[in-house]
Amino acid sequence: MRDEIRQLVVGNDELIEMIVIAILSEGHILIEGVPGTAKTTLAKTSAILLGCEFHRFQSSFDSQPADIIGIQFWNADKKMFELKKGPIFTNILLVDEINRLPPKTQSAFIEALSEAQATIDGTEYPLPYPFFTIATQNPMEFEGTFPLIEAQKDRFMFSINATHLSGEDEFEIIRRERDGMLNWKTFAKAMSPLFTREGILNDVKYVKRIHVGEEILSYIRDIIIATREHADISLGSSSRGSIALIRGSRAKAALENRDYVIPDDVKAITLQALQHRIILRREAEISGTNTTAVIQQILDSVEVP
């Protein structure tokens, strides 16, 4: 997947890997970054390569829950109610600028992200498998936005920061544009799926069999407890953070061609698994401390088995 995506997308290797880890872990990703960092292209390309259906939802302040999950409408010709499914009924869903949704509409995603289902007029409808969400938000914009509620953020397995490209990668973008190599339609037509839905299911089952020793479980526990006891943190990670570390480290081990987890697998995904699950004390923020630095302090202080 990385090699195929690199033909169109420059950089973003970490994000590509985290997308694969999240899919293998049956999780979802929240991307914080400025516009123009290839988030949409990555999501669409991943959907094609995975042989999956793709939908995109553009958030706005007046979006309603029904715009996302769908509605029951009266069909006068058939004299019966029919379900009109929303964009959430897909395999890979891109939610652009999720922080532009009001809290009521944000909550429409909570059930889907946790249970892979949507409730419409009291009836539960399962979502297609696999179901994977990539949500984006621009941390630099505040007008017309609503901070994500904690319950919503906690249901994303990983969060990652998308930044501008380096000078070398930016030059590659310019060169490719000059040579006509950034045409999405041409690129999409040339791509073919690398996987099938059945293949993804088998890969997910394989990842679940990756061995996680008792010492790794203790290591994950110590990291999570440290977030709850750190002097600069007012709210530590929930138990979903523990689950994210276990599932994600298994997928990371599989990508490294191992059938067992080592501490480095846990370390590799700790920032992405926890940075959206902790809240710093106001005094720490004023002093210039950030979440990345605090998580690194925790990794440096917790004893490695």
Secondary structure, DSSP 8 states (H G I E B T S, - for coil): -HHHHHTT--S-HHHHHHHHHHHHTT--EEEEE-SSSSHHHHHHHHHHHTT--EEEEE--TT--HHHHHEEEEEETTTTEEEEEE-TTSSSEEEEETGGGS-HHHHTHHHHHHHHSEEEETTEEEE--SS-EEEEEE-TT--TT-----HHHHTT-SEEEEE----HHHHHHHHHHHHTT---HHHHHHH---S--HHHHHHHHHHHHTSB--HHHHHHHHHHHHHHHH-TTEEE---HHHHHHHHHHHHHHHHHTT-SB--HHHHHHHHHHHHTTT-EE-HHHHHTT--HHHHHHHHHHHS---
